[in-house]
């Protein structure tokens, strides 16, 4: 169980901080909820405590692991599948996995594809979501601030173009 002040990652929204634990009565059923404020976008959501495992909520990575994630972004190979449907389906599976390394690969591949060939509307949305997930966790792990992280990502991809 997490506590107020803990930093967690939601696989579809990114990293945030638990601001409160509260009980809510919804449709006659009382449940405990984490109130999470996400690091990017200033969004707040209620996550049922009894659904944390099935949703895929996890604690954020530490600063040491965050440094490895940034290095992995620099080193990751780009897989360029020409089949749009397969690529989009695979990318969504990776994003929903909650694994920062898989999401990181999606970010790098879509950033590269955006610069070289352009993205469809749905791929652009996937890139935005994936980037938010990765950047928010790296920011909360205190490895660097948002502008430095985005600069590293942009410079890495730009060097490949």
N, C-alpha and C positions, 0 to 999 in steps of 0.2 A: 504494500500500500504506500502511496505517495503522500507527502505532507505539503502544507502551504509553503510556498517558496521553492519547491522542487521544480527543476526544469525538465520538461518532457517533450517527446516528439510524437506528433500525430502523423501517420503515414500519408495523409492526403493534404494536410494543412501546414506542416512544418513544426518548428519548435516554438515552445511557449513556456510560460511560468504559471504554476498553479497559484491563483490568487486567493482561493477560498474553497472550502468544502461545505456544501450545503445540502439540505434535504428538500426535495420538491415532491409535491403530490401531483402526478399527471394521470388523468383518467382514473382516479381513485386508488392509484398505486404509489406508495411512498418509496422513493429511492434516493440514495446518496449520489451526489454529483461533484466532480471536480470542475471548478470554474477556471478555465485556462485562457490567459491573454497571450496571443501569439506575438512573436518578436517583430514580424514584418506584417504590415497592413493593419495593425491595431485591432484585429478581430478578437472577439471573445466568444467562447463556446462553453457549453455544459457537456461534460462527458460522464455518462453513468459509470460509477465505480465498478459495478459488477460486470461491465462490458469491456473493461480496459484490455484484457488479454485478447478477446475476439476482434477488437478494433485494431490492435497492434500498437498500442501506446507503449513507449519505452523511454527510459532515461536518456538524456543526451550524452554524447561522447565527451571525453575529457579533452583538455587542451593538447596533450601529447598525441592522442588519436586524431584530433582535428588537423594537426600538422601533417600527419600521414595522409589524411584525406586530400589536403591541398597538393601534396606531392603526387598522389595517385592521379589527380586531375591533370597534372602536367605530363605524366607518363602514360596515361591511358591511350590505348590504340582506338582508332575510330573504325567502327564497322558500318559500312554504308550499304544497306540493303535497298535495292532499287524498287522492290515491291512495297508500295505505300501502305497498303492495308496491313501486311505482315509487320512492317516496321512500326506502325502506330500501335497495333495490338501488343507487340513485344514491349514497346516503350511504356504503355500503360500498366502492364504486368509488373515491370521493374519499378515504376513509381509507387504502385500500391504495395510493393513488398515491404516498404519501410526500411530497407537496407540502404544506408547512405552511399555505399560504393556503387550499387546498381543505379541509383538515382543520379549519381555523379556522372556515370557513363552516358545516361540519357541526355543530361545537360550538355556535355561536351559534344556528343554527336549532333544534337539539334542546333547548337550554336555554330558548329562547323558547317552543317548543311544550310543554315540560314545565310551564312556569308557566301557560300559557293553556289547554291542552287535555289535558295529561297524555301520558305515553308508554307504549307497549307494553313488554313485558319485553325484546324484542330491541332496540328503540330505546334503552331505558335502558342496555343493555349497550354499544351502539354509542357512546352519549354518553360513558360512562365510559372506553372505550378511546380515543376521539378526544380527550377532555379530557386524559387522561394523556399522550398523544403530544405535544400542544401545550405543556402546562404543563412537562413534563420538559425539552423543548428550550429553552423560555424561561428556566427556572431555570439550566440549564447554560450558557446564553449570558450569564448574570449581569446580565440587565436588571433583575430584581427577584426577591424571594424568593417562595416558593410562596403565602403568604397574601396578599401584595400582588397577585399575578397573579390569584388567584381572586376577590379583592375587585373588581378592575377588571372582570372578566368578569360577576360577579354584579350589580354596580351598573349596568353597561351594559345588560344584559338587563332588569333591574328597571325602568329608565327607559322601556322600550318597552311594558311591561305596562299 
